[in-house]
Amino acid sequence: MTNKAEIRARLAFWRSALEKLQKAYIALLNGGAKSYTINDRQLTKLDLPDLLKQIKEAEKMVDELTALLKGQGRRRAVGVIPRDW
């Protein structure tokens, strides 16, 4: 189990990454920029679907880490198998 300091550090990292991804997405979507650079990565309008997927993943990580800090456990996936009796 990780301690709260490590969870806070991870949460800060993912929030920062999410903020950068959102800025890039909005800049490309509004047409204010033909390309956008995050660190050494060059993005264009063709990268919008991939960028949106990364934003959703970052949001999910932020939500999970926030829940861990509040003392809630990670969400567990439960599968339901429909059967035809």
DRENLUM-743207 format. One record per atom (N, C-alpha, C): chain; atom name; z, y, x. Coordinates in nm, 2 decimals, padded with zeros to 4 digits. Last residue first. Example, Ala and Ser with C-alpha at 12.3 -4.5 7.8 and 13.67 -1.06 7.14 Angstrom:
2
<kette A, atom N, Z 00.71, Y -00.22, X 01.28> $
<kette A, atom CA, Z 00.71, Y -00.11, X 01.37> $
<kette A, atom C, Z 00.79, Y 00.00, X 01.29> $
<kette A, atom N, Z 00.78, Y -00.57, X 01.32> $
<kette A, atom CA, Z 00.78, Y -00.45, X 01.23> $
<kette A, atom C, Z 00.78, Y -00.33, X 01.32> $
***
This chain:
85
<kette A, atom N, Z -01.95, Y -01.93, X -03.17> $
<kette A, atom CA, Z -01.89, Y -02.06, X -03.21> $
<kette A, atom C, Z -01.96, Y -02.12, X -03.32> $
<kette A, atom N, Z -02.05, Y -01.76, X -02.92> $
<kette A, atom CA, Z -02.11, Y -01.79, X -03.05> $
<kette A, atom C, Z -02.05, Y -01.93, X -03.09> $
<kette A, atom N, Z -01.87, Y -01.51, X -02.75> $
<kette A, atom CA, Z -01.91, Y -01.65, X -02.77> $
<kette A, atom C, Z -01.96, Y -01.67, X -02.91> $
<kette A, atom N, Z -01.86, Y -01.26, X -02.50> $
<kette A, atom CA, Z -01.88, Y -01.29, X -02.64> $
<kette A, atom C, Z -01.93, Y -01.44, X -02.65> $
<kette A, atom N, Z -01.62, Y -01.18, X -02.28> $
<kette A, atom CA, Z -01.73, Y -01.27, X -02.30> $
<kette A, atom C, Z -01.75, Y -01.31, X -02.44> $
<kette A, atom N, Z -01.52, Y -00.90, X -02.12> $
<kette A, atom CA, Z -01.51, Y -00.97, X -02.25> $
<kette A, atom C, Z -01.64, Y -01.05, X -02.26> $
<kette A, atom N, Z -01.33, Y -00.80, X -01.84> $
<kette A, atom CA, Z -01.45, Y -00.85, X -01.90> $
<kette A, atom C, Z -01.43, Y -00.92, X -02.03> $
<kette A, atom N, Z -01.18, Y -00.52, X -01.72> $
<kette A, atom CA, Z -01.16, Y -00.64, X -01.80> $
<kette A, atom C, Z -01.29, Y -00.68, X -01.86> $
<kette A, atom N, Z -01.08, Y -00.35, X -01.44> $
<kette A, atom CA, Z -01.19, Y -00.39, X -01.53> $
<kette A, atom C, Z -01.16, Y -00.52, X -01.59> $
<kette A, atom N, Z -00.82, Y -00.13, X -01.40> $
<kette A, atom CA, Z -00.87, Y -00.26, X -01.38> $
<kette A, atom C, Z -00.98, Y -00.29, X -01.48> $
<kette A, atom N, Z -00.73, Y 00.16, X -01.23> $
<kette A, atom CA, Z -00.78, Y 00.10, X -01.35> $
<kette A, atom C, Z -00.84, Y -00.04, X -01.32> $
<kette A, atom N, Z -00.44, Y 00.17, X -01.03> $
<kette A, atom CA, Z -00.58, Y 00.18, X -01.05> $
<kette A, atom C, Z -00.62, Y 00.11, X -01.18> $
<kette A, atom N, Z -00.13, Y 00.31, X -01.17> $
<kette A, atom CA, Z -00.21, Y 00.22, X -01.09> $
<kette A, atom C, Z -00.36, Y 00.24, X -01.11> $
<kette A, atom N, Z 00.04, Y 00.62, X -01.14> $
<kette A, atom CA, Z -00.04, Y 00.52, X -01.22> $
<kette A, atom C, Z -00.11, Y 00.43, X -01.13> $
<kette A, atom N, Z 00.14, Y 00.81, X -00.98> $
<kette A, atom CA, Z 00.22, Y 00.69, X -01.00> $
<kette A, atom C, Z 00.15, Y 00.59, X -01.09> $
<kette A, atom N, Z 00.00, Y 01.03, X -00.92> $
<kette A, atom CA, Z 00.09, Y 01.04, X -01.03> $
<kette A, atom C, Z 00.17, Y 00.92, X -01.06> $
<kette A, atom N, Z -00.16, Y 00.92, X -00.71> $
<kette A, atom CA, Z -00.05, Y 01.02, X -00.68> $
<kette A, atom C, Z 00.05, Y 01.04, X -00.79> $
<kette A, atom N, Z -00.33, Y 00.76, X -00.86> $
<kette A, atom CA, Z -00.24, Y 00.70, X -00.77> $
<kette A, atom C, Z -00.12, Y 00.79, X -00.73> $
<kette A, atom N, Z -00.47, Y 00.96, X -01.00> $
<kette A, atom CA, Z -00.39, Y 00.87, X -01.08> $
<kette A, atom C, Z -00.29, Y 00.80, X -00.99> $
<kette A, atom N, Z -00.61, Y 01.07, X -00.78> $
<kette A, atom CA, Z -00.51, Y 01.15, X -00.86> $
<kette A, atom C, Z -00.42, Y 01.06, X -00.94> $
<kette A, atom N, Z -00.77, Y 00.85, X -00.71> $
<kette A, atom CA, Z -00.66, Y 00.90, X -00.62> $
<kette A, atom C, Z -00.56, Y 00.99, X -00.69> $
<kette A, atom N, Z -00.93, Y 00.84, X -00.94> $
<kette A, atom CA, Z -00.85, Y 00.72, X -00.90> $
<kette A, atom C, Z -00.74, Y 00.77, X -00.81> $
<kette A, atom N, Z -01.06, Y 01.09, X -00.94> $
<kette A, atom CA, Z -00.98, Y 01.05, X -01.05> $
<kette A, atom C, Z -00.88, Y 00.93, X -01.02> $
<kette A, atom N, Z -01.20, Y 01.08, X -00.70> $
<kette A, atom CA, Z -01.10, Y 01.18, X -00.72> $
<kette A, atom C, Z -01.00, Y 01.14, X -00.83> $
<kette A, atom N, Z -01.37, Y 00.86, X -00.75> $
<kette A, atom CA, Z -01.27, Y 00.85, X -00.64> $
<kette A, atom C, Z -01.16, Y 00.95, X -00.66> $
<kette A, atom N, Z -01.52, Y 00.98, X -00.96> $
<kette A, atom CA, Z -01.45, Y 00.86, X -00.98> $
<kette A, atom C, Z -01.34, Y 00.84, X -00.88> $
<kette A, atom N, Z -01.65, Y 01.18, X -00.82> $
<kette A, atom CA, Z -01.56, Y 01.21, X -00.93> $
<kette A, atom C, Z -01.47, Y 01.10, X -00.96> $
<kette A, atom N, Z -01.81, Y 01.03, X -00.65> $
<kette A, atom CA, Z -01.70, Y 01.12, X -00.59> $
<kette A, atom C, Z -01.60, Y 01.16, X -00.70> $
<kette A, atom N, Z -01.98, Y 00.91, X -00.83> $
<kette A, atom CA, Z -01.89, Y 00.83, X -00.75> $
<kette A, atom C, Z -01.78, Y 00.91, X -00.69> $
<kette A, atom N, Z -02.11, Y 01.15, X -00.93> $
<kette A, atom CA, Z -02.03, Y 01.06, X -01.02> $
<kette A, atom C, Z -01.94, Y 00.97, X -00.94> $
<kette A, atom N, Z -02.23, Y 01.23, X -00.70> $
<kette A, atom CA, Z -02.13, Y 01.32, X -00.76> $
<kette A, atom C, Z -02.05, Y 01.23, X -00.85> $
<kette A, atom N, Z -02.42, Y 01.03, X -00.65> $
<kette A, atom CA, Z -02.31, Y 01.05, X -00.56> $
<kette A, atom C, Z -02.20, Y 01.14, X -00.61> $
<kette A, atom N, Z -02.58, Y 01.06, X -00.88> $
<kette A, atom CA, Z -02.51, Y 00.94, X -00.86> $
<kette A, atom C, Z -02.39, Y 00.95, X -00.76> $
<kette A, atom N, Z -02.69, Y 01.31, X -00.81> $
<kette A, atom CA, Z -02.61, Y 01.30, X -00.93> $
<kette A, atom C, Z -02.52, Y 01.17, X -00.93> $
<kette A, atom N, Z -02.84, Y 01.25, X -00.59> $
<kette A, atom CA, Z -02.72, Y 01.34, X -00.57> $
<kette A, atom C, Z -02.63, Y 01.33, X -00.69> $
<kette A, atom N, Z -03.03, Y 01.09, X -00.70> $
<kette A, atom CA, Z -02.94, Y 01.03, X -00.60> $
<kette A, atom C, Z -02.82, Y 01.12, X -00.58> $
<kette A, atom N, Z -03.16, Y 01.29, X -00.86> $
<kette A, atom CA, Z -03.10, Y 01.17, X -00.92> $
<kette A, atom C, Z -03.00, Y 01.10, X -00.82> $
<kette A, atom N, Z -03.24, Y 01.49, X -00.65> $
<kette A, atom CA, Z -03.14, Y 01.51, X -00.76> $
<kette A, atom C, Z -03.08, Y 01.39, X -00.83> $
<kette A, atom N, Z -03.43, Y 01.46, X -00.46> $
<kette A, atom CA, Z -03.30, Y 01.39, X -00.43> $
<kette A, atom C, Z -03.20, Y 01.42, X -00.55> $
<kette A, atom N, Z -03.63, Y 01.63, X -00.52> $
<kette A, atom CA, Z -03.66, Y 01.49, X -00.54> $
<kette A, atom C, Z -03.53, Y 01.41, X -00.52> $
<kette A, atom N, Z -03.54, Y 01.88, X -00.43> $
<kette A, atom CA, Z -03.53, Y 01.85, X -00.58> $
<kette A, atom C, Z -03.56, Y 01.70, X -00.61> $
<kette A, atom N, Z -03.38, Y 01.79, X -00.12> $
<kette A, atom CA, Z -03.48, Y 01.86, X -00.20> $
<kette A, atom C, Z -03.46, Y 01.82, X -00.35> $
<kette A, atom N, Z -03.17, Y 01.81, X 00.16> $
<kette A, atom CA, Z -03.19, Y 01.76, X 00.03> $
<kette A, atom C, Z -03.30, Y 01.85, X -00.04> $
<kette A, atom N, Z -03.07, Y 01.70, X 00.48> $
<kette A, atom CA, Z -03.16, Y 01.79, X 00.41> $
<kette A, atom C, Z -03.19, Y 01.73, X 00.27> $
<kette A, atom N, Z -02.78, Y 01.68, X 00.66> $
<kette A, atom CA, Z -02.86, Y 01.61, X 00.56> $
<kette A, atom C, Z -02.94, Y 01.72, X 00.48> $
<kette A, atom N, Z -02.58, Y 01.77, X 00.83> $
<kette A, atom CA, Z -02.72, Y 01.74, X 00.89> $
<kette A, atom C, Z -02.81, Y 01.68, X 00.79> $
<kette A, atom N, Z -02.42, Y 01.96, X 00.60> $
<kette A, atom CA, Z -02.41, Y 01.91, X 00.74> $
<kette A, atom C, Z -02.54, Y 01.89, X 00.80> $
<kette A, atom N, Z -02.66, Y 01.98, X 00.36> $
<kette A, atom CA, Z -02.52, Y 01.95, X 00.37> $
<kette A, atom C, Z -02.50, Y 01.89, X 00.51> $
<kette A, atom N, Z -02.90, Y 02.20, X 00.26> $
<kette A, atom CA, Z -02.85, Y 02.12, X 00.37> $
<kette A, atom C, Z -02.70, Y 02.11, X 00.36> $
<kette A, atom N, Z -03.18, Y 02.21, X 00.04> $
<kette A, atom CA, Z -03.04, Y 02.24, X 00.06> $
<kette A, atom C, Z -02.99, Y 02.15, X 00.17> $
<kette A, atom N, Z -03.48, Y 02.36, X -00.08> $
<kette A, atom CA, Z -03.41, Y 02.26, X -00.01> $
<kette A, atom C, Z -03.27, Y 02.31, X 00.02> $
<kette A, atom N, Z -03.53, Y 02.57, X -00.24> $
<kette A, atom CA, Z -03.63, Y 02.45, X -00.24> $
<kette A, atom C, Z -03.57, Y 02.34, X -00.17> $
<kette A, atom N, Z -03.30, Y 02.74, X -00.45> $
<kette A, atom CA, Z -03.34, Y 02.69, X -00.32> $
<kette A, atom C, Z -03.44, Y 02.57, X -00.33> $
<kette A, atom N, Z -03.28, Y 02.80, X -00.71> $
<kette A, atom CA, Z -03.25, Y 02.91, X -00.61> $
<kette A, atom C, Z -03.29, Y 02.87, X -00.47> $
<kette A, atom N, Z -03.31, Y 02.62, X -00.90> $
<kette A, atom CA, Z -03.43, Y 02.67, X -00.84> $
<kette A, atom C, Z -03.41, Y 02.78, X -00.74> $
<kette A, atom N, Z -03.10, Y 02.50, X -01.02> $
<kette A, atom CA, Z -03.14, Y 02.63, X -01.07> $
<kette A, atom C, Z -03.26, Y 02.69, X -01.01> $
<kette A, atom N, Z -03.09, Y 02.26, X -00.87> $
<kette A, atom CA, Z -03.13, Y 02.26, X -01.02> $
<kette A, atom C, Z -03.17, Y 02.39, X -01.07> $
<kette A, atom N, Z -03.01, Y 02.33, X -00.62> $
<kette A, atom CA, Z -03.14, Y 02.27, X -00.64> $
<kette A, atom C, Z -03.19, Y 02.28, X -00.78> $
<kette A, atom N, Z -02.76, Y 02.44, X -00.68> $
<kette A, atom CA, Z -02.85, Y 02.52, X -00.61> $
<kette A, atom C, Z -03.00, Y 02.47, X -00.63> $
<kette A, atom N, Z -02.63, Y 02.22, X -00.80> $
<kette A, atom CA, Z -02.66, Y 02.34, X -00.88> $
<kette A, atom C, Z -02.76, Y 02.43, X -00.81> $
<kette A, atom N, Z -02.62, Y 02.04, X -00.58> $
<kette A, atom CA, Z -02.69, Y 02.00, X -00.71> $
<kette A, atom C, Z -02.73, Y 02.13, X -00.79> $
<kette A, atom N, Z -02.47, Y 02.18, X -00.40> $
<kette A, atom CA, Z -02.60, Y 02.14, X -00.36> $
<kette A, atom C, Z -02.68, Y 02.11, X -00.49> $
<kette A, atom N, Z -02.22, Y 02.20, X -00.54> $
<kette A, atom CA, Z -02.29, Y 02.32, X -00.49> $
<kette A, atom C, Z -02.44, Y 02.29, X -00.46> $
<kette A, atom N, Z -02.16, Y 01.92, X -00.56> $
<kette A, atom CA, Z -02.19, Y 02.00, X -00.68> $
<kette A, atom C, Z -02.26, Y 02.13, X -00.64> $
<kette A, atom N, Z -02.12, Y 01.85, X -00.29> $
<kette A, atom CA, Z -02.23, Y 01.79, X -00.37> $
<kette A, atom C, Z -02.26, Y 01.87, X -00.49> $
<kette A, atom N, Z -01.90, Y 02.01, X -00.23> $
<kette A, atom CA, Z -02.03, Y 02.03, X -00.16> $
<kette A, atom C, Z -02.14, Y 01.97, X -00.23> $
<kette A, atom N, Z -01.71, Y 01.90, X -00.40> $
<kette A, atom CA, Z -01.74, Y 02.04, X -00.41> $
<kette A, atom C, Z -01.88, Y 02.07, X -00.35> $
<kette A, atom N, Z -01.69, Y 01.64, X -00.31> $
<kette A, atom CA, Z -01.74, Y 01.66, X -00.44> $
<kette A, atom C, Z -01.78, Y 01.81, X -00.46> $
<kette A, atom N, Z -01.58, Y 01.69, X -00.06> $
<kette A, atom CA, Z -01.71, Y 01.63, X -00.07> $
<kette A, atom C, Z -01.77, Y 01.65, X -00.20> $
<kette A, atom N, Z -01.33, Y 01.79, X -00.14> $
<kette A, atom CA, Z -01.42, Y 01.87, X -00.06> $
<kette A, atom C, Z -01.56, Y 01.82, X -00.06> $
<kette A, atom N, Z -01.23, Y 01.57, X -00.27> $
<kette A, atom CA, Z -01.25, Y 01.69, X -00.34> $
<kette A, atom C, Z -01.34, Y 01.78, X -00.27> $
<kette A, atom N, Z -01.22, Y 01.38, X -00.06> $
<kette A, atom CA, Z -01.31, Y 01.36, X -00.17> $
<kette A, atom C, Z -01.33, Y 01.48, X -00.26> $
<kette A, atom N, Z -01.02, Y 01.51, X 00.10> $
<kette A, atom CA, Z -01.15, Y 01.48, X 00.15> $
<kette A, atom C, Z -01.25, Y 01.46, X 00.04> $
<kette A, atom N, Z -00.80, Y 01.51, X -00.07> $
<kette A, atom CA, Z -00.85, Y 01.64, X -00.02> $
<kette A, atom C, Z -00.99, Y 01.62, X 00.03> $
<kette A, atom N, Z -00.76, Y 01.24, X -00.10> $
<kette A, atom CA, Z -00.79, Y 01.32, X -00.22> $
<kette A, atom C, Z -00.85, Y 01.45, X -00.17> $
<kette A, atom N, Z -00.68, Y 01.16, X 00.16> $
<kette A, atom CA, Z -00.81, Y 01.11, X 00.10> $
<kette A, atom C, Z -00.85, Y 01.19, X -00.02> $
<kette A, atom N, Z -00.44, Y 01.31, X 00.17> $
<kette A, atom CA, Z -00.55, Y 01.33, X 00.27> $
<kette A, atom C, Z -00.68, Y 01.28, X 00.21> $
<kette A, atom N, Z -00.30, Y 01.18, X -00.04> $
<kette A, atom CA, Z -00.33, Y 01.32, X -00.04> $
<kette A, atom C, Z -00.44, Y 01.36, X 00.05> $
<kette A, atom N, Z -00.28, Y 00.93, X 00.07> $
<kette A, atom CA, Z -00.35, Y 00.94, X -00.05> $
<kette A, atom C, Z -00.39, Y 01.09, X -00.07> $
<kette A, atom N, Z -00.12, Y 00.98, X 00.29> $
<kette A, atom CA, Z -00.25, Y 00.93, X 00.32> $
<kette A, atom C, Z -00.34, Y 00.95, X 00.19> $
<kette A, atom N, Z 00.11, Y 01.06, X 00.16> $
<kette A, atom CA, Z 00.05, Y 01.15, X 00.25> $
<kette A, atom C, Z -00.10, Y 01.11, X 00.28> $
<kette A, atom N, Z 00.19, Y 00.83, X 00.02> $
<kette A, atom CA, Z 00.14, Y 00.95, X -00.05> $
<kette A, atom C, Z 00.07, Y 01.05, X 00.04> $
<kette A, atom N, Z 00.07, Y 00.52, X 00.18> $
<kette A, atom CA, Z 00.17, Y 00.62, X 00.14> $
<kette A, atom C, Z 00.11, Y 00.74, X 00.08> $
<kette A, atom N, Z -00.08, Y 00.22, X 00.05> $
<kette A, atom CA, Z -00.09, Y 00.34, X 00.13> $
<kette A, atom C, Z 00.02, Y 00.44, X 00.08> $
<kette A, atom N, Z 00.00, Y -00.12, X 00.08> $
<kette A, atom CA, Z 00.00, Y 00.00, X 00.00> $
<kette A, atom C, Z 00.00, Y 00.12, X 00.09> $
***
